[in-house]
């Protein structure tokens, strides 16, 4: 069973925790594992004693949002974002933008994704309107409080390892993280859903 989002834990995450997760995400653009000093620099977390290290060691890593990795061949170590950490960042962005108010229970698990029930926010679906540049019938969009579904992509699951060969997301890259492929898959699905609505 995959690790699922714990909404109680999600609600009580500090602003420093969010900044650290975002810093690791940004650092992973250029690093397989992001060194602690770089995480600290990007996150701009104040070093109050050992609170930065304590947050990493006692909160983010044990809860499965970050993983600490060591590459003995290359001689360095650092942090990487896990699928769960990436899910938290995505949900955080959806809530901050008003797309979603709350997350409910997991309603499905597949080889490519985890599916959750959620509650729509004021802005739910409005981003599609802006991207299209076309006027949409507001009755087609969810209203605040309506139930909606959120899908978190999981292209790197063991049962689906041939993604790089079978899907166009990879686009011939030599290396690519599973998190990046998940993001590309979600973007592609979003575009396809927009096209189907126009039909």
C-alpha positions as CSV (number, residue, x, y, z in Angstrom):
1,X,0.0,0.0,0.0
2,X,1.5,3.4,-1.0
3,X,2.0,6.1,1.6
4,X,-1.0,8.4,1.6
5,X,-1.4,12.0,2.5
6,X,-2.2,12.5,6.2
7,X,-4.4,15.6,6.2
8,X,-3.8,16.3,10.0
9,X,-0.1,16.3,9.4
10,X,-0.5,18.4,6.3
11,X,-2.6,21.1,8.1
12,X,0.0,21.6,10.8
13,X,3.1,22.0,8.7
14,X,5.0,25.1,9.4
15,X,6.1,27.8,6.9
16,X,9.7,26.6,7.4
17,X,8.7,23.1,6.4
18,X,7.0,24.3,3.2
19,X,10.1,26.4,2.4
20,X,12.4,23.5,2.9
21,X,10.3,21.2,0.6
22,X,10.2,23.9,-2.1
23,X,14.0,24.4,-1.7
24,X,14.6,20.7,-2.2
25,X,12.3,20.7,-5.3
26,X,14.2,23.7,-6.7
27,X,17.6,22.1,-5.9
28,X,16.6,18.9,-7.7
29,X,16.6,20.7,-11.0
30,X,20.4,20.5,-10.9
31,X,21.1,17.9,-8.3
32,X,20.2,14.3,-7.8
33,X,20.5,14.9,-4.0
34,X,20.4,18.4,-2.7
35,X,23.2,19.2,-0.1
36,X,22.0,20.4,3.3
37,X,23.8,23.8,2.9
38,X,22.1,24.4,-0.5
39,X,18.7,23.5,1.0
40,X,19.3,26.0,3.8
41,X,20.4,28.7,1.4
42,X,17.5,28.3,-1.0
43,X,14.9,28.0,1.8
44,X,16.2,31.0,3.7
45,X,15.3,29.4,7.0
46,X,16.9,31.1,9.9
47,X,19.3,28.9,11.8
48,X,17.9,29.2,15.3
49,X,20.2,26.8,17.1
50,X,19.6,23.4,15.4
51,X,16.0,24.0,14.4
52,X,16.8,23.7,10.6
53,X,18.5,20.3,11.1
54,X,15.9,19.2,13.6
55,X,13.1,20.0,11.2
56,X,14.8,17.9,8.5
57,X,15.9,15.0,10.8
58,X,12.8,14.8,13.1
59,X,10.0,15.9,10.9
60,X,10.4,15.9,7.1
61,X,12.5,12.7,6.7
62,X,10.6,10.5,9.2
63,X,7.3,11.4,7.8
64,X,8.5,10.4,4.3
65,X,8.4,13.8,2.7
66,X,12.1,13.9,2.1
67,X,14.7,11.1,1.9
68,X,18.4,11.5,2.8
69,X,20.6,9.8,0.3
70,X,24.3,9.1,-0.1
71,X,26.1,8.5,-3.3
72,X,29.4,6.8,-2.4
73,X,30.7,6.7,-6.0
74,X,30.3,10.5,-6.4
75,X,31.2,11.2,-2.8
76,X,28.3,13.4,-1.7
77,X,25.0,13.2,0.1
78,X,21.8,15.2,0.4
79,X,18.1,15.3,0.3
80,X,15.6,14.3,-2.4
81,X,11.9,14.9,-2.5
82,X,9.8,11.8,-2.3
83,X,6.5,11.2,-4.1
84,X,4.6,12.0,-0.9
85,X,6.6,15.2,-0.5
86,X,5.7,16.2,-4.1
87,X,2.1,15.4,-3.4
88,X,2.1,17.7,-0.3
89,X,3.6,20.5,-2.4
90,X,1.0,20.0,-5.2
91,X,-1.9,20.0,-2.7
92,X,-0.4,23.0,-0.9
93,X,-0.4,24.9,-4.2
94,X,-4.0,23.9,-5.0
95,X,-5.2,25.0,-1.6
96,X,-3.3,28.3,-1.7
97,X,-4.7,29.1,-5.2
98,X,-8.3,28.4,-4.0
99,X,-8.8,25.4,-6.3
100,X,-9.3,23.1,-3.3
101,X,-10.5,23.6,0.3
102,X,-10.0,20.1,1.7
103,X,-8.8,16.7,0.9
104,X,-10.9,13.6,1.7
105,X,-10.0,9.9,1.6
106,X,-8.2,8.0,-1.0
107,X,-10.8,6.4,-3.3
108,X,-8.5,4.6,-5.7
109,X,-5.0,3.2,-6.2
110,X,-3.7,2.2,-9.6
111,X,-0.4,1.4,-11.3
112,X,-0.2,5.0,-12.6
113,X,-1.9,7.1,-9.9
114,X,-3.5,7.6,-6.5
115,X,-7.0,9.1,-6.6
116,X,-8.5,11.2,-3.7
117,X,-11.9,12.8,-3.1
118,X,-11.6,16.6,-2.4
119,X,-13.7,19.6,-1.8
120,X,-13.7,22.4,-4.4
121,X,-12.7,25.9,-3.5
122,X,-13.8,29.3,-5.0
123,X,-11.3,29.1,-7.9
124,X,-11.8,25.5,-8.8
125,X,-11.8,25.2,-12.6
126,X,-11.3,28.9,-13.2
127,X,-7.7,28.4,-14.2
128,X,-8.9,26.3,-17.2
129,X,-11.1,29.3,-18.2
130,X,-8.1,31.7,-18.2
131,X,-5.9,29.3,-20.1
132,X,-8.4,28.8,-22.9
133,X,-9.2,32.5,-23.4
134,X,-12.8,31.4,-24.1
135,X,-15.8,32.1,-22.0
136,X,-17.0,28.9,-20.3
137,X,-20.5,28.1,-19.1
138,X,-20.1,28.6,-15.3
139,X,-22.6,25.7,-14.7
140,X,-19.9,23.3,-16.1
141,X,-17.4,24.3,-13.4
142,X,-17.5,23.0,-9.8
143,X,-18.9,25.4,-7.2
144,X,-17.3,26.0,-3.8
145,X,-18.0,22.9,-1.6
146,X,-18.7,20.5,-4.5
147,X,-16.9,17.2,-4.4
148,X,-14.2,16.8,-6.9
149,X,-11.5,14.2,-7.6
150,X,-7.7,14.8,-7.4
151,X,-5.3,12.4,-9.2
152,X,-1.7,12.1,-8.1
153,X,0.5,10.5,-10.8
154,X,2.8,7.6,-9.9
155,X,4.7,6.6,-13.1
156,X,7.6,5.2,-11.2
157,X,5.8,2.3,-9.5
158,X,7.4,-1.1,-10.0
159,X,4.5,-2.3,-12.1
160,X,4.9,0.4,-14.6
161,X,8.7,0.7,-15.1
162,X,8.5,0.7,-19.0
163,X,7.1,4.3,-19.0
164,X,10.2,5.7,-20.4
165,X,10.0,3.4,-23.5
166,X,6.2,3.5,-24.0
167,X,5.2,7.1,-23.3
168,X,6.2,10.2,-25.1
169,X,6.7,12.1,-21.8
170,X,10.3,11.1,-21.7
171,X,11.0,12.7,-25.1
172,X,14.3,10.9,-25.6
173,X,16.1,12.2,-22.5
174,X,19.0,10.1,-21.2
175,X,18.0,10.7,-17.5
176,X,14.9,12.0,-16.0
177,X,13.5,11.8,-12.4
178,X,10.2,10.0,-11.8
179,X,8.8,13.1,-10.2
180,X,9.5,15.1,-13.3
181,X,7.8,12.4,-15.5
182,X,4.8,12.4,-13.1
183,X,4.5,16.2,-13.6
184,X,4.7,15.8,-17.4
185,X,2.1,13.1,-17.3
186,X,-0.3,15.2,-15.2
187,X,0.2,18.2,-17.5
188,X,-0.5,16.0,-20.6
189,X,-3.6,14.6,-19.0
190,X,-4.8,18.1,-18.1
191,X,-4.4,19.2,-21.7
192,X,-6.2,16.2,-23.0
193,X,-9.1,16.8,-20.6
194,X,-9.3,20.4,-21.7
195,X,-9.5,19.3,-25.3
196,X,-12.3,16.8,-24.6
197,X,-14.4,19.5,-22.9
198,X,-14.2,21.5,-26.1
199,X,-15.6,18.7,-28.1
